[in-house]
Amino acid sequence: MASLRDIKNRINSTKKTSHITKAMQMVSASKMSRAELNAKSFVPYMEKIQEVTASIAIGSKDASHPMLTHRPVKKTGYIVITSDRGLAGAFNSNVIRQVFQTIQKRHKSKDEYAIIAIGRMGRDFFKKQGANVILDIVGVPDQPEFAEIKDITSKTVGMFADETFDELHLVYNHFINTISQEVTEKKLLPLTDIATSAKLTSYEFEPSAEEILEVLLPQYAESLIYGALLDSKASEHASRMTAMKSATDNANELINSLSLSYNRARQAAITQEITEIVGGAAALE
C-alpha cells in the first residue's frame, strides 16, 4: 500500500494538472466562439459567389473553362486540414485516418497521389509514411485571414490548371456544434457540381463569360479552401475544449479517489498508533 506521503504527492500533482486542463478548456471555449462566428460570417459570401459563378458557368452556353471540365484522372491531390497542436481528442486522427484509408482504397502507387498539408500534425504523419507532400503550411493563426493562406491556395489551384493534378479533394472537420464535428471530404476540382446548391439568377455581365470565369473560378476555388479552414478551426477549438473538459473531470474523479485512499490510510495509521499505545500501557500494568 502506498504511503501517506506518496498519496499526498499524487493528489497535489493531479490538482496542478486539473488547473492546467481547466485553463486550457476556458481558453479553447473563448477561441471557439470567435472561430464559430468567423465560419458563419463567411457563409453568405460563399453562397453569393457560388450563385454568381453558377449563373455565369451554367447560364451562358458559350462559357467554358478547364476547371469545369472532366479529364482522365492520372494523379489526385488531397488537401488535408489538421491542427499544429495536439490535445484535441480525435480531431486530427479522424482526418488522417480518413485520408489514409481513402488513399489505400483508391491508389496502388504513391505516384498516383500527392498531399497538400495545412497543419503540422497531418504534414508530419504523411511525411513519416513516405507520402509525397508537395505543399505544406504550418503556424496558421487561430483566427486566420485569407491573405495568410493566399499563397498555398493559389498554388494549389494553379497545379490543377497546369494539369499537375487531374482531380483535387479537400478533407477537413466540419463544425456541426460544440460536441459534434464530422470529417468531410469534398471534391474541390473540377467544379462539376457547382450548380447543385446554387440558385441561378440572371445577370448581365461584361466582358465575355470566358474572361469573367478566368478570374472568378480560381477565386471561387480558393474561397472553398479558406471556408473549409475556418470550419476546421471552429472544430479544432470545440474538440480541444471538450477534450480538456473530460481531462478536468477525470482529474477531479482521481483526486476524490485518492483523497478517500488518503483518509483511509491516515485512519489506519491513527488506529495503529492508538493500538500500540494501549498495548504498551497494558504491558506496564
C-alpha positions in Angstrom: 0.0 0.0 0.0 1.3 3.5 -0.9 2.5 5.7 2.0 0.6 8.8 3.1 3.3 11.0 1.5 3.1 9.2 -1.8 -0.7 9.6 -1.9 -0.4 13.3 -0.9 2.1 13.9 -3.7 -0.2 12.3 -6.2 -3.1 14.4 -5.0 -1.1 17.6 -5.4 0.2 16.8 -8.8 -3.2 15.8 -10.0 -4.7 19.1 -8.7 -2.0 21.0 -10.7 -2.9 19.1 -13.8 -6.6 19.8 -13.4 -5.8 23.6 -13.1 -3.9 23.4 -16.4 -6.6 21.5 -18.2 -9.3 23.8 -16.8 -7.4 26.9 -18.1 -7.0 25.3 -21.5 -10.7 24.5 -21.6 -11.6 28.1 -20.9 -9.1 29.4 -23.5 -10.5 27.0 -26.1 -14.1 28.0 -25.3 -13.2 31.6 -25.9 -11.4 30.8 -29.2 -14.2 28.6 -30.4 -16.8 31.4 -30.0 -14.7 33.6 -32.3 -13.9 30.8 -34.7 -17.6 29.8 -35.0 -18.5 33.4 -35.7 -15.9 33.7 -38.4 -17.1 30.5 -40.1 -20.7 31.5 -40.0 -19.9 35.0 -41.2 -18.2 33.6 -44.3 -21.2 31.6 -45.4 -23.1 34.5 -47.0 -20.1 35.4 -49.1 -19.7 31.7 -50.2 -23.3 31.4 -51.1 -23.2 34.6 -53.2 -20.0 33.8 -55.1 -21.4 30.3 -55.8 -24.6 31.8 -57.1 -22.8 34.2 -59.4 -20.3 31.6 -60.6 -23.0 29.1 -61.3 -25.1 31.7 -63.1 -22.3 32.5 -65.5 -20.9 29.0 -65.9 -24.3 27.3 -66.4 -26.4 30.1 -67.7 -24.1 31.0 -70.5 -24.0 28.3 -73.2 -20.8 29.7 -74.7 -18.9 29.7 -71.4 -16.1 27.1 -70.9 -13.2 26.7 -68.6 -10.7 24.0 -67.7 -11.9 23.9 -64.1 -15.3 22.9 -65.3 -14.2 20.1 -67.5 -13.5 16.4 -66.6 -10.3 14.9 -67.8 -8.8 11.4 -67.3 -7.5 11.1 -63.7 -3.9 10.3 -63.7 -3.0 12.0 -60.4 -5.1 13.1 -57.5 -4.3 15.8 -55.0 -5.6 15.8 -51.3 -5.8 19.0 -49.3 -5.6 17.8 -45.7 -6.5 20.3 -42.9 -5.3 19.4 -39.4 -4.0 21.4 -36.4 -0.5 22.3 -35.4 -1.0 21.1 -31.8 -2.5 18.0 -30.2 -4.6 17.7 -27.0 -7.7 18.0 -29.2 -9.2 14.5 -28.8 -9.8 12.7 -32.1 -9.7 15.9 -34.1 -6.5 15.1 -36.0 -6.6 11.3 -36.0 -10.1 11.2 -37.6 -9.0 13.3 -40.6 -5.7 11.5 -41.0 -7.4 8.1 -40.8 -10.0 9.1 -43.4 -7.3 10.3 -45.9 -5.1 7.3 -45.2 -7.9 4.8 -45.8 -9.1 6.7 -48.9 -5.6 6.6 -50.4 -5.2 2.8 -49.7 -8.6 2.2 -51.4 -8.2 4.3 -54.5 -4.5 4.2 -55.3 -2.0 1.4 -55.9 1.1 3.6 -56.2 2.5 6.7 -54.5 2.8 8.3 -57.9 -0.9 8.4 -58.2 -1.5 11.0 -55.5 0.1 13.9 -53.6 -0.7 15.6 -50.3 -1.1 19.3 -49.6 -1.0 19.7 -45.8 -2.4 22.6 -43.8 -1.3 21.9 -40.3 1.7 20.3 -38.6 0.0 17.1 -37.5 -1.1 16.0 -41.0 2.2 17.0 -42.6 4.3 15.1 -40.1 2.2 11.9 -40.4 2.3 11.7 -44.1 6.0 12.5 -44.3 6.6 9.6 -41.9 4.6 7.4 -44.2 6.7 8.4 -47.1 3.9 10.1 -49.0 4.5 12.9 -51.5 3.8 16.1 -49.5 4.3 18.7 -52.2 3.0 21.7 -50.3 2.5 22.4 -46.6 1.7 25.3 -44.4 2.1 25.4 -40.6 1.5 28.1 -38.0 -1.9 29.2 -39.2 -3.4 31.6 -36.6 -6.5 30.7 -34.6 -8.3 33.4 -36.5 -6.8 33.2 -40.0 -7.0 35.9 -42.6 -7.3 34.9 -46.3 -4.0 36.7 -47.1 -2.2 34.3 -44.8 -3.1 31.3 -46.9 -3.4 33.0 -50.2 -0.1 31.7 -51.4 -0.9 28.0 -50.8 -4.4 28.3 -52.2 -3.3 30.0 -55.4 -0.5 27.4 -55.9 -2.9 24.6 -55.3 -5.5 25.9 -57.9 -2.6 26.6 -60.3 -1.4 23.0 -60.1 -4.8 21.8 -61.2 -4.8 24.4 -64.0 -1.4 23.2 -65.3 -2.5 19.6 -65.0 -0.2 18.6 -62.2 -3.4 17.2 -60.7 -6.4 15.9 -62.6 -8.6 15.9 -59.5 -8.4 17.7 -56.2 -10.1 16.6 -52.9 -10.5 18.6 -49.7 -10.6 16.7 -46.3 -11.3 18.5 -43.0 -13.5 18.5 -39.9 -16.9 20.2 -40.4 -18.2 22.0 -37.4 -21.8 20.9 -36.5 -22.0 22.0 -32.9 -19.8 22.2 -29.8 -19.8 18.4 -29.2 -20.1 17.2 -32.7 -17.7 17.5 -35.7 -17.8 15.5 -38.8 -15.0 14.5 -41.1 -15.9 15.8 -44.6 -14.4 15.1 -48.0 -15.3 17.4 -50.9 -14.3 17.2 -54.5 -12.8 20.6 -55.0 -11.8 20.5 -58.6 -13.0 20.1 -61.3 -16.1 22.2 -60.3 -18.6 19.9 -62.0 -21.3 20.2 -59.2 -21.1 23.9 -58.8 -24.8 24.3 -59.6 -26.2 21.8 -57.2 -26.8 24.2 -54.4 -26.8 27.5 -56.3 -29.9 29.5 -57.1 -29.5 30.5 -60.7 -30.1 34.2 -61.3 -30.0 36.2 -64.5 -27.0 38.6 -64.6 -25.8 41.0 -67.2 -22.0 40.9 -67.4 -19.1 42.3 -69.3 -16.8 41.3 -70.9 -17.3 37.7 -72.1 -18.2 34.8 -69.9 -14.8 33.2 -70.5 -12.9 36.2 -69.3 -15.0 36.5 -66.2 -14.7 32.8 -65.4 -10.9 33.1 -65.9 -10.8 35.3 -62.9 -13.8 34.2 -60.9 -13.3 30.4 -60.9 -9.8 30.4 -59.2 -11.2 32.9 -56.6 -14.1 30.6 -56.0 -11.9 27.5 -55.6 -9.6 29.4 -53.2 -12.6 30.6 -51.2 -13.7 27.0 -50.8 -10.4 26.2 -49.2 -10.5 29.2 -46.9 -14.1 28.4 -45.9 -13.0 24.8 -45.0 -10.1 26.2 -43.0 -12.4 28.4 -40.9 -14.8 25.5 -40.4 -11.9 23.3 -39.3 -10.6 25.9 -36.8 -14.0 26.1 -35.1 -14.0 22.3 -35.0 -10.5 22.2 -33.5 -11.3 24.6 -30.7 -14.5 22.7 -29.9 -12.7 19.4 -29.9 -9.9 20.8 -27.6 -12.5 22.3 -25.3 -14.3 19.0 -25.0 -11.1 17.0 -24.5 -9.9 19.4 -21.8 -13.2 19.3 -20.0 -13.1 15.5 -20.0 -9.5 15.6 -18.7 -10.5 18.0 -15.9 -13.5 15.8 -14.9 -11.2 12.7 -14.9 -8.6 14.6 -12.7 -11.3 15.6 -10.2 -12.5 12.0 -10.0 -9.0 10.8 -9.4 -8.5 13.4 -6.7 -11.6 12.2 -5.0 -10.5 8.6 -5.2 -7.0 9.5 -3.9 -8.5 11.6 -1.1 -10.6 8.7 0.0 -7.5 6.4 -0.1 -5.5 9.0 1.9 -8.2 9.3 4.6 -8.4 5.5 4.9 -4.6 5.2 5.2 -4.5 8.0 7.7 -7.2 6.5 9.8 -5.5 3.1 9.7 -2.2 4.8 10.8 -4.0 6.5 13.7 -5.7 3.3 14.7 -2.4 1.5 14.7 -0.8 4.2 16.9 -3.7 4.0 19.4 -3.5 0.2 19.5 0.3 0.4 20.2 -0.2 3.0 22.9 -3.0 0.9 24.6 -0.9 -2.2 24.3 2.1 -0.5 25.8 0.1 0.9 28.7 -1.4 -2.6 29.4 2.1 -4.1 29.4 3.2 -1.7 32.1 0.3 -2.6 34.5 
